[in-house]
């Protein structure tokens, strides 16, 4: 299993990075991305401190770990600039906090994130066909999430992505130990969103492709 969207005590998660990595390993995950909530105020802090761990000793955990950020409630007009700032700071993966139906995310965030070529657009809510087509063209993965609330629009996201050829990944948006769900529950969430077992397997392959692409960013 792979989770490209997790949080630590550096934002609103419950675990320090080392414990999150260890618990992910025990739960059966082969790779995770640490992507705490970020804006211009903390991008450099987050990347610097997570990279301090991943560059020094994350390999001892026997889990592939990517240091990244989740650009969160960023004004759409500033999204591309903040994505560039994260890359310059050394972020290996960039997730954008999409227009979930349970938070007042600014309209236009999904489009701005896709145009900024983020790696993953998290919980994109009632994303439009135009945006999904663009995500497919730019290789931006759309997230099917196991997280309560954000998951309300999973079926909509899955249906458009399947029809228009956009890549999907399944993430937990983990904030606490119990959010690192089992393979069975991840599969059930995918099936509940209307995916087939083949689609779920492809989502896992998509996630691993992102890991392979992003781990080379230094």
HELIX and SHEET records of a PDB file:
HELIX    1   1 UNK A   17  UNK A   26  1                                  10    
HELIX    2   2 UNK A   43  UNK A   56  1                                  14    
HELIX    3   3 UNK A   58  UNK A   61  5                                   4    
HELIX    4   4 UNK A   76  UNK A   78  5                                   3    
HELIX    5   5 UNK A   79  UNK A   89  1                                  11    
HELIX    6   6 UNK A  109  UNK A  115  1                                   7    
HELIX    7   7 UNK A  129  UNK A  138  1                                  10    
HELIX    8   8 UNK A  150  UNK A  153  5                                   4    
HELIX    9   9 UNK A  154  UNK A  164  1                                  11    
HELIX   10  10 UNK A  177  UNK A  179  5                                   3    
HELIX   11  11 UNK A  183  UNK A  192  1                                  10    
HELIX   12  12 UNK A  197  UNK A  214  1                                  18    
SHEET    1   A 7 UNK A   2  UNK A   6  0                                        
SHEET    2   A 7 UNK A  31  UNK A  38  1                                        
SHEET    3   A 7 UNK A  64  UNK A  71  1                                        
SHEET    4   A 7 UNK A  93  UNK A  97  1                                        
SHEET    5   A 7 UNK A 120  UNK A 122  1                                        
SHEET    6   A 7 UNK A 141  UNK A 145  1                                        
SHEET    7   A 7 UNK A 168  UNK A 171  1                                        
END                                                                             
